[in-house]
Structure formats: C-alpha cells, structure tokens
Amino acid sequence: MNTTPETVPTAPGEPAGAAAVPLGKGPLLRLMPMLTVANAAMYMVYMGIGAVLLPLQVEQVDPANKVANFGLVAGVAAIFATVFNPLAGVLSDRSGRRNPWILGGGLAALGALALLGQARSVLLVAIGWCLVQAMMNIYQAALTAVVPDRVPVERRGLASAMVGIGTPIGTAVGISTAAVFVPGDIALGYLVMGAVIAVSAVLFTAVVRDQRRPAVRSVPLRGQFRAFAVTLRSADFRWVFIGRFLMMLGFFAVSLFQIYILQDHIALPAGLEPEEAVAFIAPIDAGFTLLATVLGGVLSDRTGRRKPLIFVSSALCAVAMLVPVVRPDWTGMLIFTVLIGLAFGSYLAVDTALVTLVLPSAGDAARDMGVLNVANAGPQIIAPFLASAIVGSLGYDGLYVIAALITLAGAVSVFFVRNVR
C-alpha cells in the first residue's frame, strides 16, 4: 500500500521510448474527472480497510496480541506492495496497454477482498491482505502511468490536482463507510470495498479509451540500484530524501495504529465507540489536509521560500503528536486531528515543490522522483514493526513521543539543504 500522493514525471524525465500519446480536448475532458474517481476508489480501499477493517479483523482473531499481529501483517504486506508495484508497472509497460491492467486489477481485487473477509487466523489474514495488495498494485501501477502516457505536459498540473483530490475524498469516505460495518459484518465491508474498486475499474476503462503505445524495455535491476546510488550523491537531494523518510516514518508509525489508540489510549465520551470516532475524525482530517495543501502551495510560491515552511510544517507535526500524550481524551484527539491535517497537508505541498528544485539531473527527473518514492514506501514497511515494538515496551505515550522526535529530526534535516531558500 502506497498512501502518499503519486508524483507525475515531466516530459524531459520520462523514460526513453515512453512515446506518450497525448489525448485530444474531448477525451482529455473525460479523463480528468475519472482520475479523481479512480484514485478516490483506490484510497477508499487502502484506508477503509487498512485503518478500520483490517486491524479490527486482526483483533477478532487474537485480541491479546492484536498490536504485534497487526504490525506483522501490515509490515509484511507493505513489503509485498513495495515489490509488486514496480513489477506490475514493468508488465504494464511491456504490454503497451493500461486499461486491461486497471480493469483486471480492480476486478481481481474484489475476489481477493472476498477471500480476506473469510480469514480466521493471523496467517490467513496476512496472506489475504498480501493478495489484495498484489491486485491493488496492478490497478495502481497502471493508473499512475495514465497521466504521463496521455496528458499533454501543459495540462499535467491540472491532472496532478485531479489525482490529488481523490486522496482526501477516498480516505474520508473509505473510513466512514468501513465504520458502518463494525462490529456487525466485517466480511460484508470487504465485499462493499471490493465492489467499489471493481465498479471504478469498469467505469474508468469504459469512459477513457485506451491507446496502444510501444512497449518499453524495462531497466535491469542492477541499473536501478546504480541509478539510486548516483542520485543520492547529490547532497541537497540526499537531505531532502532523509527529511521525507523521517517525516513519513513518524507519521505512519502513529496513523497505522489509530483504531487501537482510540480503543486503548484515548478516553472517549460515553456512547462513542472507537470505530465511530474514526469515522467522525476522518473527514475533519481530510478537510484540513486538503485546505493546508492548497494554502501551503500558494504561500510557498508567493514567498519563494520552501525550507522555513517545511520546517514549520514538520515541527507542527511533532507538536501535534504530543497532544494525545498531554490530553489523552476526545478533545485532545480532535486537536491532534486538526493540527496533523494542517501540518501534513502543507508539508506535502511544499516538500514536493522543494524536491523539484533539488533534482540532480533535469534529464532524469522521472528516475530521481522514483528514488524519492523510496522515502514514501520505505517508512510504510518499517513503521508497523517499529510501532508495534514501541507500544509493546513503552505504550502509546512512548509511540507518540518517539514519533514526534523522528518527525522533528526530519524538520531539522531541511536546513542542511544549501542551494534552495
């Protein structure tokens, strides 16, 4: 599962032989809203299941060891997703088509989710969630490639915005929808989520006509490792990479265990169940994240200053993580939600702008952005293992404090970037 916004390569950095075929005005108008629909459906599955249904299913299987078991399931599935996403991308490239992979991935995800809903042991839950990740990454890898394939360079800003809008919408709707099926019928919740992604895949491929493109020869694995090493030789890019990695690690260490935190750490008002609390705060989080993303990007462009805004955003994230330590109640959780939404939204907007200013090679922009995506995916692998170990030894207060320190370290790292204000 990759729950961070996708980056869209620019024309100079696209892989050799990509041979993008931009759409005309009419087809482009049909594509834009479908990018939002398809990405919103994807995040409904990722967040509705990952943040609500999956941790509660793990708890039903073995309540006493839910934190350790969920950390294991989420961590193994994250490794699986990180490996499978580029593999699915290679297969899509070689075929020269995108729609069959989007359609096949979406429909197969429905079947995988139906199987996951029937799992009754931690091992079967892990296997089921890995299968879901495999099918979803087929869908995601092909969907991500649609923009550089079909959208003219001068319209990619709008396309990126349409993709980005789908993230908070899908997150809020997915979590709220998933909460409806708890504690009644989690298996039915999986089927509903599966139906959403399947219908989205059918709708996308029906509305947006596919265009065959020349098959692209994939870069050998040795070449990819070489490119990774070459890119990180740039000091400024390396510090941006470190900052992004630490920010994401601190963020995901807390966010992945939100339902357990609401169960075991936060004193909720009488009559408010944890799953209802998650559904209540999800749209608040999404709204403030979206607002901060827009305002942060505008402010960054107007001032021309990136580093101070990134530091403030990262530091605010660290401060937000201390709120549930000081106030482990519903009010504290609401304050945390607002602050973390503002911090994370503005961080993503400004940090993405900073990245474009420190790319080592203008001619290899796509390669370098691919390296940066390791800073998005890597923390999602490490965070579940790290968080479950911290909770097991230091409790949730310890998790919040350590996550805050990790995030603060990421804030400090931006000051080592020298060639950008």
Kinemage of the C-alpha trace (Angstrom):
@kinemage 1
@onewidth
@group {chain A} dominant
@subgroup {mainchain}
@vectorlist {calphas} color= white
{ca met a 1} P 0.000 0.000 0.000
{ca asn a 2} L 1.347 3.362 -1.058
{ca thr a 3} L -0.772 6.039 0.673
{ca thr a 4} L 1.271 9.017 -0.289
{ca pro a 5} L 0.449 11.163 -3.328
{ca glu a 6} L 1.846 9.995 -6.639
{ca thr a 7} L 4.329 12.165 -8.492
{ca val a 8} L 3.848 12.743 -12.201
{ca pro a 9} L 7.041 12.766 -14.285
{ca thr a 10} L 7.632 15.667 -16.614
{ca ala a 11} L 8.406 15.187 -20.244
{ca pro a 12} L 12.206 15.623 -20.100
{ca gly a 13} L 12.497 12.938 -17.427
{ca glu a 14} L 10.249 10.300 -18.908
{ca pro a 15} L 11.835 7.013 -19.771
{ca ala a 16} L 13.297 6.612 -23.197
{ca gly a 17} L 10.827 5.040 -25.518
{ca ala a 18} L 7.808 6.037 -23.464
{ca ala a 19} L 6.247 7.565 -26.587
{ca ala a 20} L 3.384 9.275 -24.780
{ca val a 21} L 0.320 9.902 -26.980
{ca pro a 22} L -1.474 12.963 -25.553
{ca leu a 23} L -5.251 12.937 -25.754
{ca gly a 24} L -7.342 15.464 -27.644
{ca lys a 25} L -9.549 18.012 -25.876
{ca gly a 26} L -12.683 15.837 -25.742
{ca pro a 27} L -11.054 12.657 -24.417
{ca leu a 28} L -8.987 14.771 -22.013
{ca leu a 29} L -12.156 16.264 -20.515
{ca arg a 30} L -13.474 12.747 -19.925
{ca leu a 31} L -10.195 11.617 -18.382
{ca met a 32} L -9.833 14.369 -15.764
{ca pro a 33} L -12.855 13.531 -13.544
{ca met a 34} L -12.172 9.827 -13.957
{ca leu a 35} L -8.698 10.335 -12.463
{ca thr a 36} L -10.380 11.632 -9.309
{ca val a 37} L -12.934 8.808 -9.248
{ca ala a 38} L -10.347 6.059 -9.826
{ca asn a 39} L -7.925 7.410 -7.214
{ca ala a 40} L -10.685 8.053 -4.670
{ca ala a 41} L -11.828 4.438 -5.042
{ca met a 42} L -8.268 3.244 -4.539
{ca tyr a 43} L -7.860 5.203 -1.310
{ca met a 44} L -11.255 4.038 -0.100
{ca val a 45} L -9.874 0.513 -0.206
{ca tyr a 46} L -6.459 1.341 1.206
{ca met a 47} L -7.670 3.468 4.106
{ca gly a 48} L -11.084 1.966 4.802
{ca ile a 49} L -9.516 -1.462 5.135
{ca gly a 50} L -6.043 -0.540 6.392
{ca ala a 51} L -7.266 1.873 9.069
{ca val a 52} L -10.513 0.196 10.170
{ca leu a 53} L -11.484 -3.252 8.900
{ca leu a 54} L -8.088 -4.957 8.891
{ca pro a 55} L -6.983 -4.005 12.433
{ca leu a 56} L -10.393 -4.974 13.799
{ca gln a 57} L -10.270 -8.300 11.971
{ca val a 58} L -6.835 -8.963 13.455
{ca glu a 59} L -8.234 -8.097 16.882
{ca gln a 60} L -11.110 -10.557 16.453
{ca val a 61} L -8.662 -13.355 15.633
{ca asp a 62} L -6.368 -12.772 18.644
{ca pro a 63} L -7.348 -9.848 20.933
{ca ala a 64} L -4.448 -10.276 23.372
{ca asn a 65} L -1.765 -9.904 20.690
{ca lys a 66} L -3.503 -7.524 18.316
{ca val a 67} L -0.749 -4.858 18.239
{ca ala a 68} L 2.093 -7.262 17.468
{ca asn a 69} L -0.010 -9.242 14.985
{ca phe a 70} L -1.226 -6.158 13.161
{ca gly a 71} L 2.325 -4.818 12.975
{ca leu a 72} L 3.414 -8.094 11.398
{ca val a 73} L 0.517 -8.252 8.919
{ca ala a 74} L 0.852 -4.600 7.884
{ca gly a 75} L 4.647 -4.760 7.624
{ca val a 76} L 4.744 -7.917 5.509
{ca ala a 77} L 2.003 -6.585 3.225
{ca ala a 78} L 3.891 -3.291 2.824
{ca ile a 79} L 6.991 -5.190 1.688
{ca phe a 80} L 4.815 -7.139 -0.732
{ca ala a 81} L 3.249 -3.946 -2.114
{ca thr a 82} L 6.598 -2.190 -2.480
{ca val a 83} L 7.976 -5.066 -4.543
{ca phe a 84} L 4.829 -5.713 -6.558
{ca asn a 85} L 4.139 -2.121 -7.633
{ca pro a 86} L 7.211 -1.746 -9.888
{ca leu a 87} L 6.761 -5.325 -11.110
{ca ala a 88} L 3.193 -4.553 -12.173
{ca gly a 89} L 4.457 -1.360 -13.786
{ca val a 90} L 7.008 -3.300 -15.837
{ca leu a 91} L 4.336 -5.723 -17.054
{ca ser a 92} L 2.073 -2.826 -17.993
{ca asp a 93} L 4.924 -1.118 -19.864
{ca arg a 94} L 5.777 -4.249 -21.801
{ca ser a 95} L 2.200 -4.784 -22.911
{ca gly a 96} L 1.885 -1.227 -24.211
{ca arg a 97} L -1.623 -1.007 -22.681
{ca arg a 98} L -3.022 0.385 -19.410
{ca asn a 99} L -6.768 -0.280 -19.390
{ca pro a 100} L -6.575 -4.100 -19.283
{ca trp a 101} L -4.367 -3.892 -16.189
{ca ile a 102} L -6.624 -1.337 -14.498
{ca leu a 103} L -9.695 -3.453 -15.232
{ca gly a 104} L -8.055 -6.762 -14.333
{ca gly a 105} L -6.555 -5.399 -11.117
{ca gly a 106} L -9.838 -3.875 -9.989
{ca leu a 107} L -11.898 -6.977 -10.670
{ca ala a 108} L -9.316 -9.317 -9.130
{ca ala a 109} L -9.168 -7.080 -6.032
{ca leu a 110} L -12.863 -7.822 -5.459
{ca gly a 111} L -12.113 -11.556 -5.375
{ca ala a 112} L -9.105 -11.081 -3.087
{ca leu a 113} L -11.149 -8.966 -0.673
{ca ala a 114} L -13.879 -11.608 -0.585
{ca leu a 115} L -11.248 -14.168 0.441
{ca leu a 116} L -9.738 -11.823 3.037
{ca gly a 117} L -13.140 -11.396 4.645
{ca gln a 118} L -13.272 -15.137 5.338
{ca ala a 119} L -9.827 -15.358 7.001
{ca arg a 120} L -9.942 -16.675 10.559
{ca ser a 121} L -6.254 -16.797 11.521
{ca val a 122} L -3.407 -14.288 11.509
{ca leu a 123} L -1.594 -16.279 8.825
{ca leu a 124} L -4.634 -16.314 6.522
{ca val a 125} L -5.274 -12.617 7.170
{ca ala a 126} L -1.667 -11.858 6.190
{ca ile a 127} L -1.917 -13.967 3.032
{ca gly a 128} L -5.264 -12.408 2.128
{ca trp a 129} L -4.023 -8.846 2.648
{ca cys a 130} L -0.917 -9.589 0.536
{ca leu a 131} L -3.170 -10.856 -2.276
{ca val a 132} L -5.253 -7.687 -2.031
{ca gln a 133} L -2.061 -5.607 -2.187
{ca ala a 134} L -0.945 -7.508 -5.291
{ca met a 135} L -4.201 -6.856 -7.133
{ca met a 136} L -4.435 -3.246 -5.970
{ca asn a 137} L -0.883 -2.548 -7.095
{ca ile a 138} L -1.664 -3.877 -10.571
{ca tyr a 139} L -4.506 -1.351 -10.630
{ca gln a 140} L -2.408 1.434 -9.085
{ca ala a 141} L 0.702 0.986 -11.239
{ca ala a 142} L -1.275 1.143 -14.486
{ca leu a 143} L -3.441 4.040 -13.261
{ca thr a 144} L -0.391 6.081 -12.246
{ca ala a 145} L 1.086 5.678 -15.737
{ca val a 146} L -2.037 7.087 -17.435
{ca val a 147} L -1.099 10.726 -16.786
{ca pro a 148} L 2.385 10.700 -18.350
{ca asp a 149} L 1.003 8.484 -21.137
{ca arg a 150} L -1.984 10.550 -22.193
{ca val a 151} L -1.894 14.054 -20.697
{ca pro a 152} L -0.023 16.864 -22.516
{ca val a 153} L 2.733 18.483 -20.459
{ca glu a 154} L 0.846 21.787 -20.212
{ca arg a 155} L -2.140 20.020 -18.591
{ca arg a 156} L -0.266 17.853 -16.106
{ca gly a 157} L -0.643 20.341 -13.276
{ca leu a 158} L -4.414 20.017 -13.550
{ca ala a 159} L -4.124 16.240 -13.895
{ca ser a 160} L -1.981 16.053 -10.760
{ca ala a 161} L -4.579 18.122 -8.906
{ca met a 162} L -7.373 15.795 -10.036
{ca val a 163} L -5.340 12.821 -8.819
{ca gly a 164} L -4.568 14.554 -5.528
{ca ile a 165} L -8.188 15.462 -4.809
{ca gly a 166} L -9.027 11.780 -4.820
{ca thr a 167} L -6.779 11.109 -1.825
{ca pro a 168} L -8.648 13.026 0.926
{ca ile a 169} L -12.038 12.196 -0.613
{ca gly a 170} L -11.258 8.479 -0.784
{ca thr a 171} L -9.730 8.478 2.688
{ca ala a 172} L -12.696 10.163 4.364
{ca val a 173} L -15.373 8.198 2.508
{ca gly a 174} L -13.495 4.905 2.879
{ca ile a 175} L -13.028 5.179 6.639
{ca ser a 176} L -16.607 6.377 7.177
{ca thr a 177} L -18.011 3.574 5.016
{ca ala a 178} L -15.878 0.906 6.694
{ca ala a 179} L -17.065 2.018 10.137
{ca val a 180} L -20.663 1.225 9.153
{ca phe a 181} L -19.830 -2.497 9.049
{ca val a 182} L -18.237 -2.589 12.506
{ca pro a 183} L -18.839 -4.536 14.659
{ca gly a 184} L -21.621 -6.170 12.640
{ca asp a 185} L -20.215 -7.730 9.485
{ca ile a 186} L -16.609 -7.011 8.571
{ca ala a 187} L -16.731 -9.555 5.733
{ca leu a 188} L -19.570 -7.611 4.113
{ca gly a 189} L -17.494 -4.450 4.472
{ca tyr a 190} L -14.719 -6.106 2.466
{ca leu a 191} L -17.207 -7.027 -0.266
{ca val a 192} L -18.511 -3.461 -0.443
{ca met a 193} L -14.984 -2.074 -0.738
{ca gly a 194} L -14.228 -4.662 -3.394
{ca ala a 195} L -17.340 -3.678 -5.322
{ca val a 196} L -16.244 -0.027 -5.199
{ca ile a 197} L -12.851 -0.710 -6.761
{ca ala a 198} L -14.327 -3.133 -9.326
{ca val a 199} L -17.004 -0.650 -10.433
{ca ser a 200} L -14.380 2.106 -10.571
{ca ala a 201} L -12.186 -0.023 -12.834
{ca val a 202} L -15.105 -0.847 -15.151
{ca leu a 203} L -16.212 2.801 -15.274
{ca phe a 204} L -12.712 4.124 -15.948
{ca thr a 205} L -11.995 1.706 -18.779
{ca ala a 206} L -15.443 2.306 -20.301
{ca val a 207} L -15.141 6.104 -20.277
{ca val a 208} L -11.431 6.511 -21.037
{ca arg a 209} L -10.402 4.775 -24.254
{ca asp a 210} L -7.053 3.008 -24.148
{ca gln a 211} L -4.253 3.861 -26.594
{ca arg a 212} L -1.666 1.290 -27.536
{ca arg a 213} L 1.860 2.539 -27.131
{ca pro a 214} L 5.201 0.980 -27.984
{ca ala a 215} L 6.366 -1.480 -25.349
{ca val a 216} L 9.097 -0.031 -23.150
{ca arg a 217} L 12.159 -2.053 -22.296
{ca ser a 218} L 12.490 -2.089 -18.528
{ca val a 219} L 15.658 -1.023 -16.750
{ca pro a 220} L 17.626 -4.012 -15.350
{ca leu a 221} L 17.640 -4.330 -11.557
{ca arg a 222} L 21.385 -3.636 -11.439
{ca gly a 223} L 20.795 -0.417 -13.357
{ca gln a 224} L 18.082 0.645 -10.926
{ca phe a 225} L 20.403 0.206 -7.937
{ca arg a 226} L 23.109 2.149 -9.798
{ca ala a 227} L 20.669 4.977 -10.502
{ca phe a 228} L 19.671 5.026 -6.809
{ca ala a 229} L 23.312 5.412 -5.741
{ca val a 230} L 24.044 8.087 -8.360
{ca thr a 231} L 21.022 10.161 -7.405
{ca leu a 232} L 21.863 10.172 -3.687
{ca arg a 233} L 25.339 11.553 -4.389
{ca ser a 234} L 23.710 14.969 -4.605
{ca ala a 235} L 23.950 16.409 -1.079
{ca asp a 236} L 20.802 18.553 -1.339
{ca phe a 237} L 18.731 15.712 -2.758
{ca arg a 238} L 20.088 13.361 -0.094
{ca trp a 239} L 18.975 15.678 2.716
{ca val a 240} L 15.523 16.080 1.158
{ca phe a 241} L 15.318 12.285 0.904
{ca ile a 242} L 16.264 11.912 4.588
{ca gly a 243} L 13.745 14.552 5.652
{ca arg a 244} L 10.930 12.922 3.676
{ca phe a 245} L 11.839 9.471 5.015
{ca leu a 246} L 11.792 10.628 8.650
{ca met a 247} L 8.576 12.611 8.246
{ca met a 248} L 6.784 9.643 6.715
{ca leu a 249} L 8.175 7.229 9.304
{ca gly a 250} L 6.909 9.325 12.209
{ca phe a 251} L 3.537 9.909 10.547
{ca phe a 252} L 2.825 6.284 9.628
{ca ala a 253} L 4.043 4.934 12.965
{ca val a 254} L 1.097 6.733 14.572
{ca ser a 255} L -1.555 6.697 11.834
{ca leu a 256} L -1.447 2.935 11.192
{ca phe a 257} L -2.484 2.211 14.802
{ca gln a 258} L -5.175 4.863 15.111
{ca ile a 259} L -8.055 2.474 15.799
{ca tyr a 260} L -6.102 0.738 18.586
{ca ile a 261} L -5.120 4.114 20.034
{ca leu a 262} L -8.794 5.085 20.209
{ca gln a 263} L -9.609 1.739 21.838
{ca asp a 264} L -6.841 1.582 24.429
{ca his a 265} L -5.403 5.064 24.988
{ca ile a 266} L -7.988 7.781 24.379
{ca ala a 267} L -10.830 8.343 26.845
{ca leu a 268} L -13.824 8.676 24.542
{ca pro a 269} L -17.161 10.247 25.558
{ca ala a 270} L -19.780 7.845 26.847
{ca gly a 271} L -21.573 6.092 23.999
{ca leu a 272} L -18.930 6.875 21.361
{ca glu a 273} L -17.332 3.715 20.005
{ca pro a 274} L -13.774 3.734 18.548
{ca glu a 275} L -14.970 2.948 15.017
{ca glu a 276} L -17.486 5.807 15.244
{ca ala a 277} L -14.705 8.095 16.433
{ca val a 278} L -12.542 7.121 13.442
{ca ala a 279} L -15.429 7.833 11.070
{ca phe a 280} L -16.022 11.223 12.739
{ca ile a 281} L -12.447 12.475 12.558
{ca ala a 282} L -11.671 11.147 9.051
{ca pro a 283} L -13.455 13.961 7.133
{ca ile a 284} L -12.017 16.533 9.549
{ca asp a 285} L -8.517 15.256 8.843
{ca ala a 286} L -9.151 15.142 5.089
{ca gly a 287} L -10.632 18.634 5.018
{ca phe a 288} L -7.769 20.288 6.892
{ca thr a 289} L -5.199 18.324 4.883
{ca leu a 290} L -6.727 19.499 1.609
{ca leu a 291} L -7.001 23.089 2.838
{ca ala a 292} L -3.394 23.137 4.032
{ca thr a 293} L -2.162 21.591 0.783
{ca val a 294} L -3.696 24.414 -1.245
{ca leu a 295} L -2.652 27.205 1.131
{ca gly a 296} L 0.833 25.796 1.623
{ca gly a 297} L 1.454 25.581 -2.101
{ca val a 298} L 0.206 29.121 -2.707
{ca leu a 299} L 2.220 30.584 0.177
{ca ser a 300} L 5.338 28.733 -0.927
{ca asp a 301} L 5.041 30.074 -4.481
{ca arg a 302} L 4.358 33.655 -3.379
{ca thr a 303} L 7.216 33.868 -0.895
{ca gly a 304} L 9.684 31.756 -2.839
{ca arg a 305} L 10.721 30.228 0.483
{ca arg a 306} L 10.491 26.460 0.849
{ca lys a 307} L 12.763 25.474 3.738
{ca pro a 308} L 11.149 27.578 6.514
{ca leu a 309} L 7.680 26.345 5.557
{ca ile a 310} L 8.817 22.720 5.569
{ca phe a 311} L 10.454 23.169 8.958
{ca val a 312} L 7.323 24.771 10.419
{ca ser a 313} L 5.104 22.034 8.952
{ca ser a 314} L 7.320 19.228 10.268
{ca ala a 315} L 7.690 20.885 13.672
{ca leu a 316} L 3.922 21.368 13.880
{ca cys a 317} L 3.511 17.659 13.135
{ca ala a 318} L 5.837 16.869 16.054
{ca val a 319} L 3.884 19.174 18.359
{ca ala a 320} L 0.602 17.583 17.263
{ca met a 321} L 1.887 14.147 18.216
{ca leu a 322} L 2.457 15.301 21.784
{ca val a 323} L -1.141 16.465 22.247
{ca pro a 324} L -2.579 12.959 22.923
{ca val a 325} L 0.203 12.454 25.488
{ca val a 326} L -0.797 15.578 27.394
{ca arg a 327} L -4.519 15.179 26.775
{ca pro a 328} L -5.434 11.509 26.143
{ca asp a 329} L -9.112 12.347 25.702
{ca trp a 330} L -11.542 13.150 22.902
{ca thr a 331} L -10.757 16.872 22.946
{ca gly a 332} L -7.069 16.120 22.664
{ca met a 333} L -7.744 13.767 19.741
{ca leu a 334} L -9.724 16.430 17.902
{ca ile a 335} L -6.934 18.971 18.428
{ca phe a 336} L -4.421 16.380 17.221
{ca thr a 337} L -6.512 15.697 14.096
{ca val a 338} L -6.727 19.368 13.125
{ca leu a 339} L -3.029 20.033 13.733
{ca ile a 340} L -1.808 16.897 11.973
{ca gly a 341} L -4.038 17.655 8.970
{ca leu a 342} L -2.660 21.190 8.694
{ca ala a 343} L 0.915 20.020 9.183
{ca phe a 344} L 0.858 17.064 6.817
{ca gly a 345} L -1.060 18.872 4.067
{ca ser a 346} L 1.240 21.887 3.992
{ca tyr a 347} L 4.297 19.642 4.253
{ca leu a 348} L 3.337 17.600 1.190
{ca ala a 349} L 2.624 20.702 -0.904
{ca val a 350} L 5.858 22.500 -0.072
{ca asp a 351} L 8.147 19.479 0.094
{ca thr a 352} L 7.042 18.364 -3.381
{ca ala a 353} L 7.946 21.830 -4.662
{ca leu a 354} L 11.337 21.625 -2.908
{ca val a 355} L 12.051 18.247 -4.470
{ca thr a 356} L 11.669 19.659 -7.982
{ca leu a 357} L 14.333 22.264 -7.154
{ca val a 358} L 16.991 19.789 -5.987
{ca leu a 359} L 16.720 17.075 -8.642
{ca pro a 360} L 20.287 16.076 -9.549
{ca ser a 361} L 19.560 15.869 -13.287
{ca ala a 362} L 16.863 17.637 -15.285
{ca gly a 363} L 17.150 14.925 -17.913
{ca asp a 364} L 16.490 12.157 -15.385
{ca ala a 365} L 13.628 13.688 -13.449
{ca ala a 366} L 11.477 10.556 -13.540
{ca arg a 367} L 14.364 8.416 -12.303
{ca asp a 368} L 15.113 10.799 -9.456
{ca met a 369} L 11.464 11.068 -8.440
{ca gly a 370} L 11.350 7.288 -8.422
{ca val a 371} L 14.244 7.267 -5.968
{ca leu a 372} L 12.378 9.741 -3.772
{ca asn a 373} L 9.367 7.419 -3.735
{ca val a 374} L 11.533 5.013 -1.711
{ca ala a 375} L 11.262 7.625 1.061
{ca asn a 376} L 7.483 7.252 0.802
{ca ala a 377} L 7.316 3.464 0.616
{ca gly a 378} L 10.195 2.541 2.938
{ca pro a 379} L 8.655 4.050 6.092
{ca gln a 380} L 5.422 2.161 5.423
{ca ile a 381} L 7.440 -1.058 5.659
{ca ile a 382} L 9.364 -0.088 8.788
{ca ala a 383} L 6.606 1.765 10.674
{ca pro a 384} L 4.380 -1.232 11.582
{ca phe a 385} L 7.302 -3.239 13.010
{ca leu a 386} L 8.742 -0.201 14.813
{ca ala a 387} L 5.404 0.947 16.222
{ca ser a 388} L 4.358 -2.479 17.497
{ca ala a 389} L 7.733 -2.866 19.256
{ca ile a 390} L 7.449 0.580 20.871
{ca val a 391} L 3.858 0.027 22.014
{ca gly a 392} L 4.808 -3.356 23.456
{ca ser a 393} L 7.607 -1.859 25.557
{ca leu a 394} L 6.688 1.810 26.163
{ca gly a 395} L 2.953 2.025 25.457
{ca tyr a 396} L 1.153 4.523 23.271
{ca asp a 397} L 2.662 7.525 25.056
{ca gly a 398} L 6.082 6.208 24.094
{ca leu a 399} L 4.923 5.766 20.484
{ca tyr a 400} L 3.745 9.376 20.252
{ca val a 401} L 6.918 10.773 21.828
{ca ile a 402} L 9.297 8.756 19.642
{ca ala a 403} L 7.253 9.548 16.522
{ca ala a 404} L 7.447 13.252 17.445
{ca leu a 405} L 11.245 13.047 17.836
{ca ile a 406} L 11.595 11.277 14.477
{ca thr a 407} L 9.468 13.926 12.801
{ca leu a 408} L 11.438 16.726 14.466
{ca ala a 409} L 14.673 15.200 13.169
{ca gly a 410} L 13.158 15.349 9.694
{ca ala a 411} L 12.364 19.037 10.252
{ca val a 412} L 15.955 19.812 11.198
{ca ser a 413} L 17.363 17.984 8.157
{ca val a 414} L 15.904 20.563 5.757
{ca phe a 415} L 18.370 23.195 6.996
{ca phe a 416} L 21.224 21.175 5.510
{ca val a 417} L 19.823 21.834 2.030
{ca arg a 418} L 22.049 24.651 0.793
{ca asn a 419} L 21.020 25.668 -2.723
{ca val a 420} L 17.354 26.414 -2.046
{ca arg a 421} L 15.871 29.115 0.178
